[in-house]
Amino acid sequence: MCGIFAYLNYNVNKERRYIIEVLFNGLRRLEYRGYDSAGISIDDSSSSQQDHINLSPLVFRQEGNIDSLVKSVYEEVAETELNLEASFVVHAGIAHTRWATHGEPSPRNSHPQSSGVDNEFLVVHNGVVTNFEVLKETLVRHGFTFESETDTEVIPKLAKYVFDKTKEGEGYQDVPFSQIVIEVMRHLEGAYALVFKSRHYPNELIACKRGSPLLLGVKDLTTNVNNKASSHNTEFPTKNIQSKEFFFSSDAHAIVEHTKKYLVIEDGEVVHLKEGAVSILKFDYDKAKNNVGLTRPASVQRALSVLEMEVEQINKGSYEHYMQKEIHEQPESLRTTMRGRLIRGGFCKAKSVLLGGLKDHLKTIRRSRRIVCIGCGTSYNAALAARPLLEELSGIPVTLEIASDLLDRQGPIYREDTAVFVSQSGETADTLHALQYALDNGALCVGITNTVGSAIARNTHCGIHINAGCEIGVASTKAYTSQIVVMAMLALAVGDDTISSQLRREAIIDGLFDLPNKVKEVLKLDQEMKDLAEQLMAEQSLLVFGRGYNFATALEGALKVKEVALTHSEGILAGEMKHGPLALVDENLSIFVIATHDACFRLVLFSKQQSVIQQLHARKGRLIVMCSKGESSLVCPGVSVRVIEVPQVEDCLQPVINIIPLQLLAYHLTVLRGLNVDQPRNLAKSVTTQ
């Protein structure tokens, strides 16, 4: 998705060069989200006295990557002889990375979008304005002309229209910037995160949101200088604190290197930065739709939170790519996910799981008529991997829903249901809409996310934080395996009141404790998977067969190859082989079969997978078989195939082990083909628009 970054320094001298570089670096931290163009806006003045409201802000926009934008900005600066050493006591700059939705990637479609040639109002925007065509027609009738194909351009033009109308009335008085923005919000439909800048309101920034994520970071320079700052000081800055820096960002990655004090902006909040102070107004969309003219919502008080993130987490370290780093971080991400939640027990005490976020709701979950797991993409696959165990230990029917499909058909959700929402970012648009749908229907809603303070984390009744650490590569890896582990712990917690399954639960807990070591072991296949990738480089298609717990592995492995290596890949339930897929098999087709002999895997399923291998081999398919260590002769008797051996763990945990070779395969295929593994074509990290 698109990325927003904004920077305002107050009562602290910063050179224009420094300001520009802060904006550029903020955008670089958001690159992983996916984008095709970028832009920034800064003030056009060399004076430190900021009373020149008639000077238009400068806007720089460029198609392509951020380096292209940087090059074009400095070229233009050189041509215009703009003074990069000019110092600003106060300055407000905005920046954006765009992922094209309305209009092709081009400078004119990039952000910031402007109200007109004088740049009276500028806006950066994430999301989609669904009624932009109606607004555009209205503005055209009032004399506005449009330069871009974007939905965003209606927003700054609407702001100018509102501003101009306020000056026409009798007894005109200056209207605060926040009131202009609130009136604009009253006319917008859809999802958005917005940051406004205007030459009529110099040195002010306003942010607001509805559906798309946005954060405010605050850095108090005065207290830092005096060594009085505390990372747990969560009070908002006031005018008597002299030197501050403020940051708006789509996520925490772009602000953590500047400050750990942040605020997650809620839907409907209007955050106004003016004279070194932060004011927050609460906009009620439904009430405002019925009002005519400017209205001022009530102000609200919010406390700052402290980021639990280090700068080191957003650096690649010794790895070449984020995806590579995150694949190899999985032993530690799994340990962190389980830390403090697995209880070994003591003398005469059973092993158990403690999930603090669920303890007050476990009885309700156990009484549910069914559990509905809802997600998109990789998160859906994680829920699919955990479903057999959740059904086994809870005794409750478990259904799976792709969030968009649930919404499209308005599938039944009842008040006796427990709805589990799985999302790495906690901001996935379809999943959020499905959450609202489930809330409206009275279901108990459980969130499983990797992002503290995300929309899903805030709006569900209870939940579990994955604790996998920040994930920057677009293709999810460590979040996926941590999601499976979290859902396994959910199953253990829900089934904890059943004596008959106690031994089974304890075996799984033992397996969870040992899982990071097993992941370390399977990561040693890195070179072997690179060799396999070299053999598959010229392939145009790859089928992945799995069944039981590892049907999800087949889907997720195929998704990884598809996402980053840009190769057609399809995950197939092995039991469906004869219902169509077998027609594709010949000597030119590469086929990956997952046939691990899991510790509790029913022998009848294992024998069925052996039969699948035999039939695929009989049709001359080019087979790659994943099996448990030492069992290649058992899996493929009399068949000469490429074998990948992995450690054996508890059946319900085997998907965590089995996906890693496929993650490595996808990574190496992508790198060998010279593609961008961290920013695959046409994809974004977090899909926050529909």
VOGU-3710 file (C-alpha; in Angstrom, 3 decimals, decimal comma):
1> mcgifaylny> 0,000/0,000/0,000  0,999/3,653/-0,183  3,218/5,223/2,473  2,796/8,537/4,287  5,559/10,394/6,085  5,597/13,958/7,408  8,063/15,920/9,529  7,595/19,150/11,497  10,390/20,769/13,503  9,353/23,389/16,050
11> nvnkerryii> 11,658/25,948/17,675  14,790/24,127/16,589  16,974/25,236/13,681  17,108/22,732/10,840  18,648/23,307/7,441  16,645/22,633/4,312  19,102/19,879/3,353  18,478/18,132/6,677  14,699/18,434/6,305  14,799/16,982/2,799
21> evlfnglrrl> 16,944/14,059/3,939  14,606/13,303/6,859  11,730/13,117/4,377  13,708/10,917/1,994  14,812/8,565/4,774  11,246/8,354/6,057  10,152/7,211/2,609  12,984/4,683/2,452  11,680/3,106/5,653  8,322/2,670/3,902
31> eyrgydsagi> 9,704/1,193/0,674  8,927/-2,358/1,757  5,185/-1,595/1,571  5,372/-1,480/-2,223  5,162/1,636/-4,447  5,688/2,879/-7,978  6,228/6,636/-7,479  7,081/9,111/-4,736  6,989/12,794/-3,855  7,711/15,431/-1,209
41> siddssssqq> 6,736/19,026/-0,408  8,816/21,625/1,441  8,573/25,388/1,987  9,910/27,841/-0,585  11,695/30,370/1,624  15,176/31,020/2,911  13,935/33,123/5,805  13,736/31,855/9,353  10,875/34,282/9,966  7,885/32,234/8,904
51> dhinlsplvf> 5,366/35,002/8,183  5,399/34,722/4,407  2,051/33,036/3,850  1,850/34,001/0,186  4,850/31,891/-0,818  3,781/28,609/-2,416  5,231/25,347/-1,088  7,524/23,438/-3,428  6,362/20,067/-4,689  8,630/17,377/-6,162
61> rqegnidslv> 7,134/14,208/-7,667  8,700/11,400/-9,632  7,751/8,037/-11,096  9,923/5,091/-10,034  11,914/4,458/-6,898  12,988/6,867/-4,174  16,473/7,190/-5,630  14,851/8,564/-8,790  13,011/11,126/-6,680  16,194/12,081/-4,813
71> ksvyeevaet> 18,073/12,570/-8,078  15,306/14,693/-9,616  14,982/16,860/-6,487  18,672/17,704/-6,329  18,776/18,342/-10,066  15,879/20,787/-9,764  17,458/22,397/-6,701  20,649/22,959/-8,674  18,746/24,482/-11,589  16,764/26,882/-9,396
81> elnleasfvv> 19,678/27,624/-7,042  17,507/26,849/-4,047  19,538/27,363/-0,897  19,916/23,993/0,846  21,704/25,619/3,784  18,743/27,885/4,569  17,750/27,405/8,206  14,187/27,006/9,506  13,170/27,421/13,123  9,799/25,949/12,179
91> hagiahtrwa> 9,055/23,935/9,066  6,414/21,412/7,952  7,220/18,907/5,188  5,214/16,016/3,797  6,186/12,980/1,721  4,555/9,974/0,089  5,167/6,705/-1,727  2,325/5,779/-4,073  1,045/2,403/-5,180  -1,082/3,126/-8,251
101> thgepsprns> -4,827/2,572/-7,914  -6,390/5,412/-9,934  -4,172/6,332/-12,865  -0,864/4,930/-14,050  2,436/5,637/-12,274  3,523/9,123/-13,359  4,616/12,425/-11,782  1,179/13,996/-12,266  -0,516/11,079/-10,486  2,009/11,046/-7,650
111> hpqssgvdne> 1,491/12,702/-4,286  1,391/15,292/-2,801  -1,711/16,226/-4,775  -2,448/19,939/-5,015  -5,431/22,291/-4,992  -4,001/24,159/-7,994  -0,998/25,943/-9,470  -0,295/27,919/-6,290  -0,304/24,820/-4,069  -2,606/26,500/-1,566
121> flvvhngvvt> -3,533/23,102/-0,133  -1,493/19,918/-0,441  -2,483/16,401/0,587  -0,836/12,995/0,858  -3,320/10,151/0,969  -3,482/6,417/1,592  -6,704/4,608/0,742  -9,489/5,104/-1,771  -12,136/7,844/-1,955  -15,133/5,932/-3,268
131> nfevlketlv> -17,247/8,999/-4,108  -14,471/10,944/-5,831  -16,280/11,014/-9,187  -19,294/12,808/-7,704  -17,030/15,258/-5,863  -14,991/15,832/-9,006  -18,069/16,643/-11,077  -19,207/19,135/-8,445  -15,809/20,833/-8,264  -15,572/21,030/-12,055
141> rhgftfeset> -18,901/22,858/-12,097  -17,381/25,355/-9,659  -14,501/26,076/-11,999  -11,811/23,658/-10,829  -9,629/21,885/-13,354  -7,995/18,524/-12,698  -4,512/17,504/-13,750  -4,307/13,909/-12,497  -6,329/10,705/-12,828  -6,273/10,117/-9,078
151> dtevipklak> -9,127/10,030/-6,609  -6,909/12,029/-4,225  -6,926/15,283/-6,196  -10,505/16,027/-5,144  -9,340/16,373/-1,516  -7,033/19,428/-1,748  -9,406/21,047/-4,250  -12,305/20,476/-1,887  -10,214/22,038/0,900  -9,618/25,133/-1,245
161> yvfdktkege> -13,309/25,300/-2,125  -14,275/25,188/1,570  -11,596/27,755/2,441  -12,755/30,154/-0,280  -16,407/29,797/0,751  -15,611/30,725/4,355  -14,177/34,068/3,173  -17,345/34,975/1,278  -19,638/35,180/4,305  -20,430/38,380/6,200
171> gyqdvpfsqi> -18,309/39,085/9,242  -15,605/36,744/8,019  -13,094/35,628/10,616  -10,119/33,375/10,255  -11,228/29,757/10,327  -8,837/27,263/11,945  -7,151/24,762/9,664  -8,843/21,937/11,578  -12,286/23,234/10,658  -11,414/23,234/6,965
181> vievmrhleg> -10,257/19,624/7,224  -13,342/18,560/9,176  -15,600/20,008/6,503  -13,615/18,098/3,868  -13,980/14,873/5,871  -17,732/15,386/6,009  -17,880/14,964/2,222  -15,491/12,023/1,847  -16,559/8,394/1,578  -14,253/5,400/1,582
191> ayalvfksrh> -11,026/4,647/3,419  -8,271/7,165/3,924  -5,339/8,413/5,924  -4,568/12,049/5,113  -1,978/14,673/5,969  -2,704/18,275/4,942  -0,282/21,172/4,396  -1,306/24,705/3,363  0,388/28,026/2,687  -2,618/29,688/4,369
201> ypneliackr> -1,661/27,886/7,583  2,156/27,991/7,569  4,037/25,613/9,873  0,923/23,593/10,612  0,114/20,011/9,717  -3,179/18,176/10,093  -3,704/14,426/9,905  -6,913/12,413/9,942  -7,909/8,880/9,129  -10,717/6,489/8,452
211> gsplllgvkd> -9,717/2,864/7,911  -6,070/3,327/6,855  -3,286/3,272/9,485  -1,518/6,423/10,672  0,806/7,181/13,595  2,108/10,336/15,263  5,629/10,312/16,698  6,768/13,006/19,153  10,358/13,869/20,056  10,978/16,356/22,873
221> lttnvnnkas> 14,402/17,820/22,141  14,483/20,129/25,169  14,211/17,362/27,742  16,611/15,170/25,774  19,261/17,886/25,937  18,798/18,251/29,689  18,933/14,459/30,160  15,509/14,519/31,773  13,694/12,519/29,129  12,141/9,226/30,058
231> shntefptkn> 11,030/6,632/27,543  7,906/6,217/29,670  6,906/9,879/29,706  3,630/9,695/27,809  2,307/13,220/28,272  1,619/15,340/25,219  3,993/18,265/24,615  2,733/21,733/25,486  3,855/25,172/24,436  6,171/25,658/27,422
241> iqskefffss> 8,470/22,882/26,145  10,546/24,714/23,611  12,059/22,360/21,044  10,223/19,468/19,450  10,004/17,336/16,358  6,828/15,643/15,122  6,454/12,776/12,676  3,399/11,379/10,917  3,872/7,941/9,390  1,939/5,005/7,995
251> dahaivehtk> 3,771/2,720/10,399  6,365/2,684/13,128  9,325/1,723/10,941  9,749/5,300/9,742  9,683/6,938/13,183  11,524/4,517/15,476  14,943/5,937/14,553  13,744/9,382/15,670  11,582/8,652/18,708  9,847/5,862/20,589
261> kylviedgev> 6,980/8,032/21,784  4,021/7,571/19,500  0,271/7,686/19,189  -1,887/5,417/17,041  -4,408/7,786/15,474  -7,951/6,430/15,745  -10,609/6,519/13,044  -12,318/9,893/13,022  -9,559/11,708/14,912  -8,186/14,975/13,545
271> vhlkegavsi> -4,661/15,609/14,831  -3,537/19,239/14,506  0,103/20,307/14,958  0,377/24,034/15,626  2,864/26,159/17,605  4,557/23,117/19,052  1,343/21,681/20,507  -0,839/18,725/19,574  -4,621/19,026/19,607  -6,975/16,155/18,799
281> lkfdydkakn> -10,583/16,503/17,715  -13,000/13,585/17,377  -14,991/13,642/14,148  -18,259/11,663/14,189  -18,817/10,760/10,557  -22,458/9,719/10,907  -23,499/12,846/12,811  -21,500/15,146/10,573  -23,243/13,826/7,446  -26,487/15,321/8,748
291> nvgltrpasv> -25,009/18,731/9,551  -24,647/21,637/7,143  -21,720/24,036/7,355  -18,701/24,049/9,573  -18,938/22,266/12,907  -16,328/21,816/15,598  -16,173/18,380/17,206  -15,161/17,976/20,820  -11,481/17,747/21,680  -10,153/14,535/23,211
301> qralsvleme> -7,164/13,688/25,392  -4,842/10,843/24,399  -1,677/9,491/25,977  1,454/8,642/24,038  2,645/5,034/23,976  6,207/3,720/23,875  7,374/1,735/20,857  8,625/-1,750/21,649  10,938/-1,735/18,663  14,631/-1,135/18,092
311> veqinkgsye> 16,276/0,437/15,058  18,282/-2,777/14,583  15,064/-4,628/13,810  14,459/-2,571/10,676  18,001/-2,990/9,337  19,106/-5,937/7,186  22,257/-6,501/9,226  24,532/-9,038/7,523  21,769/-10,286/5,215  21,339/-9,205/1,609
321> hymqkeiheq> 17,554/-8,933/1,764  14,822/-8,549/4,357  13,113/-11,754/3,270  16,339/-13,692/3,787  16,810/-12,109/7,210  13,256/-12,858/8,266  13,419/-16,497/7,145  16,531/-16,983/9,269  15,035/-15,108/12,229  12,318/-17,727/12,673
331> peslrttmrg> 13,926/-19,658/15,553  14,044/-16,463/17,600  10,633/-15,182/16,456  9,088/-18,486/17,559  10,836/-18,293/20,935  9,552/-14,764/21,407  6,052/-15,798/20,391  5,999/-18,592/22,993  7,952/-16,834/25,752  5,964/-16,674/28,991
341> rlirggfcka> 3,030/-18,531/27,465  4,159/-22,164/27,768  4,187/-23,604/31,277  6,253/-26,743/31,783  4,573/-27,514/35,082  6,260/-28,814/38,181  5,920/-31,774/40,476  2,439/-33,273/39,948  1,501/-30,296/37,776  0,354/-30,589/34,184
351> ksvllgglkd> 1,965/-28,689/31,348  -0,247/-25,887/30,111  -0,555/-22,662/28,124  -1,232/-19,215/29,540  -2,737/-16,656/27,160  -3,422/-13,532/29,204  -5,393/-11,832/26,457  -7,916/-14,687/26,356  -8,214/-15,905/29,945  -11,442/-13,989/30,644
361> hlktirrsrr> -13,086/-15,287/27,469  -12,098/-18,967/27,346  -15,385/-20,154/28,850  -17,321/-18,245/26,205  -15,177/-19,727/23,420  -15,732/-23,251/24,800  -19,496/-22,705/24,697  -19,437/-21,510/21,064  -21,535/-23,351/18,506  -18,609/-22,959/16,098
371> ivcigcgtsy> -15,307/-21,159/15,643  -14,953/-19,128/12,445  -11,380/-18,270/11,417  -11,185/-15,305/9,050  -8,187/-13,980/7,142  -6,636/-13,222/3,754  -3,696/-14,734/1,892  -0,940/-16,018/4,160  -2,991/-15,425/7,301  -5,782/-17,581/5,898
381> naalaarpll> -3,245/-20,319/5,197  -1,999/-20,156/8,792  -5,546/-20,631/10,051  -5,977/-23,562/7,665  -2,810/-25,172/9,056  -4,137/-24,878/12,616  -7,735/-25,933/11,959  -7,293/-29,717/12,496  -5,749/-29,196/15,928  -8,318/-26,578/16,932
391> eelsgipvtl> -11,110/-28,979/16,010  -9,415/-31,904/17,739  -8,764/-30,219/21,085  -11,840/-27,994/21,304  -14,443/-30,408/19,952  -16,034/-27,385/18,273  -16,699/-27,207/14,505  -14,161/-24,869/12,896  -14,905/-23,143/9,606  -12,556/-20,992/7,530
401> eiasdlldrq> -13,496/-17,843/5,692  -11,584/-15,697/3,232  -12,574/-12,252/4,473  -13,546/-10,818/1,082  -15,710/-13,843/0,236  -17,494/-13,715/3,596  -18,365/-10,090/2,907  -19,343/-10,656/-0,720  -21,932/-13,295/0,127  -22,854/-11,895/3,571
411> gpiyredtav> -22,273/-15,329/5,100  -24,103/-16,095/8,347  -22,365/-15,143/11,599  -24,230/-15,757/14,856  -23,966/-14,419/18,385  -23,094/-17,954/19,527  -20,031/-17,978/17,229  -16,446/-17,129/18,060  -14,835/-15,288/15,138  -11,018/-15,387/15,034
421> fvsqsgetad> -9,429/-12,693/12,867  -5,884/-13,420/11,695  -3,768/-10,608/10,211  -0,051/-9,863/10,323  -0,531/-6,089/10,132  -3,864/-5,904/11,929  -4,930/-3,356/9,282  -6,001/-5,579/6,352  -9,030/-3,861/4,807  -11,177/-6,909/4,021
431> tlhalqyald> -10,435/-8,466/7,403  -11,361/-5,215/9,156  -14,659/-5,034/7,289  -15,340/-8,670/8,174  -14,580/-7,812/11,809  -17,167/-5,048/11,781  -19,630/-7,440/10,178  -19,038/-10,017/12,938  -19,333/-7,371/15,656  -22,622/-6,188/14,195
441> ngalcvgitn> -23,880/-9,777/14,336  -22,934/-10,191/17,993  -20,119/-12,768/17,706  -17,242/-12,913/20,167  -14,302/-11,518/18,165  -10,712/-12,651/18,793  -7,759/-10,927/17,131  -4,454/-12,557/16,221  -2,045/-9,904/14,919  1,622/-8,991/14,896
451> tvgsaiarnt> 1,031/-5,285/15,499  0,254/-3,829/18,893  -2,274/-1,012/18,618  -3,475/-2,069/15,168  -7,133/-1,701/14,222  -7,866/-5,401/14,720  -6,060/-5,421/18,071  -8,090/-2,415/19,230  -11,506/-3,465/17,975  -11,715/-7,159/18,887
461> hcgihinagc> -13,022/-8,276/22,279  -9,798/-10,114/23,093  -6,742/-11,439/21,311  -3,200/-12,704/21,109  -0,188/-10,683/19,978  2,053/-12,816/17,755  5,320/-11,194/18,941  7,178/-12,202/15,768  8,935/-8,830/15,528  8,621/-6,404/12,646
471> eigvastkay> 8,396/-7,998/9,217  9,531/-5,797/6,352  9,684/-8,135/3,353  6,383/-8,069/1,462  6,191/-11,872/1,467  5,344/-12,962/5,007  7,600/-15,663/6,451  8,229/-15,456/10,194  4,770/-14,027/10,869  3,239/-17,070/9,144
481> tsqivvmaml> 5,034/-19,622/11,310  4,337/-17,583/14,445  0,654/-17,403/13,506  0,507/-21,206/13,331  2,164/-21,487/16,743  -0,196/-18,910/18,275  -3,213/-20,779/16,931  -1,802/-24,050/18,261  -1,548/-22,397/21,679  -5,125/-21,151/21,255
491> alavgddtis> -6,235/-24,745/20,641  -4,324/-25,900/23,720  -5,913/-23,198/25,878  -9,459/-23,880/24,659  -9,049/-27,632/25,165  -7,358/-27,307/28,537  -10,464/-28,458/30,445  -10,578/-31,894/28,793  -8,880/-34,678/30,755  -8,960/-37,178/27,887
501> sqlrreaiid> -6,626/-35,049/25,742  -4,130/-34,199/28,486  -1,339/-36,465/27,234  -1,796/-35,178/23,690  -1,634/-31,559/24,883  1,515/-32,203/26,900  3,196/-33,833/23,898  2,379/-30,769/21,799  3,739/-28,441/24,496  6,978/-30,420/24,563
511> glfdlpnkvk> 7,077/-30,130/20,775  6,576/-26,367/20,992  9,473/-26,001/23,412  11,750/-27,857/21,006  10,397/-26,259/17,832  12,969/-23,392/17,543  15,795/-25,969/17,589  14,087/-27,967/14,852  13,692/-24,785/12,796  17,414/-24,110/13,189
521> evlkldqemk> 18,045/-27,594/11,881  15,854/-27,204/8,803  17,465/-23,836/7,987  20,650/-25,803/7,253  18,944/-26,786/3,987  19,618/-23,271/2,664  22,340/-24,311/0,212  20,387/-27,375/-0,874  17,368/-25,228/-1,690  19,586/-22,794/-3,576
531> dlaeqlmaeq> 20,873/-25,710/-5,677  17,288/-26,777/-6,329  16,386/-23,200/-7,301  19,166/-23,224/-9,892  17,616/-26,338/-11,429  14,158/-24,759/-11,468  15,184/-21,319/-12,758  13,809/-21,915/-16,250  10,537/-23,477/-15,070  7,295/-21,719/-15,932
541> sllvfgrgyn> 5,080/-23,626/-13,522  5,276/-25,522/-10,236  2,608/-27,651/-8,557  2,747/-28,289/-4,790  0,760/-31,223/-3,365  -0,090/-31,622/0,304  -2,779/-33,102/2,512  -3,890/-33,111/6,129  -1,972/-30,515/8,127  0,179/-29,841/5,090
551> fatalegalk> -2,518/-28,829/2,641  -1,906/-25,354/4,086  1,837/-25,823/3,478  1,136/-26,553/-0,183  -0,966/-23,405/-0,515  1,508/-21,200/1,331  4,574/-22,624/-0,431  2,960/-22,059/-3,826  1,942/-18,552/-2,761  5,541/-17,685/-1,835
561> vkevalthse> 6,873/-18,845/-5,208  4,097/-16,940/-6,956  4,562/-13,746/-4,916  8,274/-13,192/-5,209  9,638/-15,417/-8,013  6,744/-14,419/-10,319  6,325/-18,052/-11,361  2,959/-19,714/-11,817  2,589/-21,979/-8,818  -0,430/-23,796/-7,453
571> gilagemkhg> -0,998/-25,482/-4,129  -3,223/-28,540/-4,501  -4,941/-30,829/-2,020  -3,455/-34,236/-2,863  -6,866/-35,887/-2,552  -8,021/-33,740/-5,488  -5,216/-34,898/-7,791  -7,484/-37,037/-9,968  -10,131/-34,336/-10,203  -8,355/-32,255/-12,799
581> plalvdenls> -4,712/-31,554/-11,826  -3,492/-34,945/-13,065  -4,215/-33,822/-16,622  -1,367/-31,309/-16,361  1,308/-33,870/-15,482  3,978/-34,727/-18,038  7,759/-34,888/-18,240  7,988/-31,084/-18,422  6,102/-30,294/-15,217  7,919/-29,854/-11,895
591> ifviathdac> 5,926/-31,136/-8,907  6,694/-30,668/-5,220  5,048/-33,278/-2,964  4,944/-32,908/0,823  4,994/-36,405/2,339  6,441/-36,096/5,822  5,665/-39,044/8,085  4,485/-36,892/10,962  4,681/-38,339/14,470  0,903/-38,654/14,870
601> frlvlfskqq> 0,056/-38,652/11,163  -2,499/-41,339/10,443  -0,944/-44,197/8,453  -3,844/-44,276/6,030  -3,075/-40,690/4,970  0,602/-41,466/4,655  -0,124/-44,430/2,405  -2,387/-42,226/0,285  0,461/-39,763/-0,192  2,718/-42,642/-1,231
611> sviqqlhark> 0,107/-43,542/-3,836  0,066/-39,951/-5,112  3,835/-40,061/-5,621  3,613/-43,347/-7,507  0,898/-42,030/-9,836  2,711/-38,780/-10,543  5,908/-40,706/-11,231  4,080/-43,093/-13,566  3,080/-40,073/-15,664  6,721/-38,907/-15,780
621> grlivmcskg> 6,217/-35,862/-13,582  9,492/-34,278/-12,418  9,100/-34,945/-8,701  10,616/-33,231/-5,680  9,519/-34,980/-2,491  9,745/-33,581/1,017  9,907/-36,343/3,605  11,009/-36,895/7,186  14,664/-37,623/7,844  15,692/-41,199/7,038
631> esslvcpgvs> 12,379/-42,085/5,393  13,058/-41,453/1,701  13,080/-45,185/0,913  9,756/-45,595/2,728  8,117/-42,642/0,969  9,385/-43,383/-2,526  10,096/-47,148/-2,748  11,594/-47,943/-6,131  11,140/-44,350/-7,348  14,073/-42,132/-8,303
641> vrvievpqve> 13,169/-38,579/-7,294  14,760/-35,470/-5,766  14,316/-35,763/-1,991  14,325/-32,998/0,623  14,586/-34,393/4,156  13,302/-32,364/7,122  13,185/-32,976/10,885  10,130/-34,758/12,273  7,993/-33,038/14,909  4,459/-33,344/16,263
651> dclqpvinii> 1,979/-33,586/13,391  0,282/-30,261/14,153  3,676/-28,488/14,205  5,030/-30,073/11,029  3,674/-27,217/8,840  6,071/-24,846/10,649  9,014/-27,048/9,640  7,807/-27,927/6,157  7,192/-24,394/4,941  10,768/-23,250/5,510
661> plqllayhlt> 12,375/-25,151/2,577  9,681/-23,673/0,324  10,369/-20,183/1,688  14,059/-20,682/0,929  13,243/-22,017/-2,543  11,103/-18,984/-3,344  13,801/-16,641/-2,040  16,633/-18,196/-4,060  14,541/-18,488/-7,225  13,798/-14,778/-7,025
671> vlrglnvdqp> 17,381/-13,695/-6,393  18,758/-15,952/-9,138  16,315/-14,403/-11,584  17,457/-10,908/-10,656  14,082/-9,832/-9,255  13,392/-7,646/-6,230  12,587/-10,171/-3,503  11,531/-7,592/-0,897  9,273/-5,583/-3,212  7,675/-7,993/-5,691
681> rnlaksvttq> 5,878/-6,605/-8,693  2,374/-5,216/-8,139  2,216/-6,260/-4,482  2,093/-4,295/-1,239  2,967/-5,372/2,281  -0,397/-4,555/3,811  -3,564/-4,402/1,731  -5,514/-1,644/3,438  -7,775/-0,796/0,504  -10,275/-3,018/-1,244
//
